[in-house]
Amino acid sequence: MEYTTVGIHKDDLEFTINNYPIKKYASQGQQKSFLIALKLAQFDFIKNIKRITPILLLDDIYDKLDDLRVKQLMELVSSDNFGQLFITDTHPTRLVELFQSTNADLKAFKIENGQAIEVTT
């Protein structure tokens, strides 16, 4: 068949809100919020079991989330509970401006022609 037909990647889990499947009934923003909540729960689980602070990766968080939700998420992940964090965004200074309201240690880079260029505001 030239590809794997069994395994964990083929498992289909159904998550619900008030007995309604998220995949079918939740808005795209609700689905994205749910996935981020799962990722944060996974972060806490790994941190508690392994006794290490994992690196948190958040890809394109502005996709399908409003500014308020992104701001609340950034305030949460900039707390001392989280260690190193990698966030991708299509807008070069948006996250830098958002993190300026926190006391988080931040370095932002934009990739241009294969080179990392530090972003400042």
Buried (B, 14 or more C-beta within 10 A) or exposed (E): EEEEEEEEEEEEEEEEEEEEEBEEEBEEEEBBBBEBEEEBEEBEEEBEEEEEBBEBEBEEBBEBBEEEBBBEBBBEBBEEEBEEBEBEBEEBBBBBEBBEEBEBEBEBEEEEEEEEEEBEE
